[in-house]
Amino acid sequence: MPTYLYKYQTKFGVKSGEYDSDTIEGAKTFLKRQKINYTYLKEKPKDLLEGFGGHPTTKDLVIFVRQFSTMINAGVTLVQCLEILGTQADNRMLSRAILDLKARLEQGDNFADALRRHPKIFDNLFCYMVEAGELGGILDVILNRLAAYLEKAAALTSKVKAALVYPAMIMIIAIGVITFLLVFIIPQFATMFASMGDKELPAITQSVVFLSDTIVNNWYIFAGLPVVAYFGIKKVYATDRGRLIIDTALLKIPVVGILIQKVSVAKFTRTMGTLIASGVPIMEGLHVTAKTAGNKVIENAVLGIIDEIKQGKGLAEPLRDQGVFPAMVVQMISVGEHTGALDEMLSKIADFYDQEVDDAVDALTSMMEPLLMVFLGVVVGYVVVAMYMPIFAMGSGVS
């Protein structure tokens, strides 16, 4: 996302600022909404050194939030906190953003609005929670709660990634071994078989030789297919309709679909519980949680209940009508609403589903490992048998 630099005239002289937006029209809309009569607006040249710093990780944000909370609790002013944290942050991109927050606070912006000018680093959940903390005078408490949320969300993501690494590595090795056999080994056997004369090869051998010839003669097509598929899926997934189709299909995959549903439920309940406990209005909380669900089906289900809640309904009944969330989740939310402890109940659901994700990840890993090994064994065995059958036939003929 490009950054736009703007300048505007004040009674104290010319001031400048930055805003991240996909387009210059988006930057203009933001400035108009902030009632800033800019005299200069242009995309900021990219800093070549910024790429070496990279985007701040969740760990960087957690450290920043934890230190920020401690300093505020100790009585340090916001501006002083930001100046200290901005100069000592290891990540270059985060450091520049923190120092920009300090400059905006000195210009009279409130903290939440200043954060919203850096959407690549501070998402809507971050901004809404800070805004609630400012209004409630408990910013240090909210920041501690935000750090805990970020840590648990990062742990959940890490579990899912860890579950996919091992099967992915086995699949890559399997594809590499099979490709090596078809491209380098089979042609050597094919040359030897050709010297046997017009003797017809077994059907299994002909199929492997044909596949090898096809790959060798059209290698550029097979090499380009993964790239085309990747960018094609990425382009389709960038549209709402395409994302809905793909996410719906993913939910229907055995075992994998259950894991995705559990991850989405854990994200929804953790995020919603954290926002409600922080004092964020439920409507704004639903919009934020919908975007962080990680699945378009879940997102549409959450957005679909907003109108019903505006009419005075609780959270549980509309969720039940969507038919996406498990019955246990809906029942526990209903209990939380009736007891006045919805935020605590949502957190308990999130903890439960974190454990469910752990179990699902273990089940997926234990299931995929033997399946991939069997797949590799069958394919390699098929190729070996196909190559040695003509040799056995030649030996039988000689004897």
Beta strands, then each sheet from edge to edge (+ up, - down):
strand 1: 3-10
strand 2: 13-20
strand 3: 38-43
sheet 1: 2+ 1- 3+
end
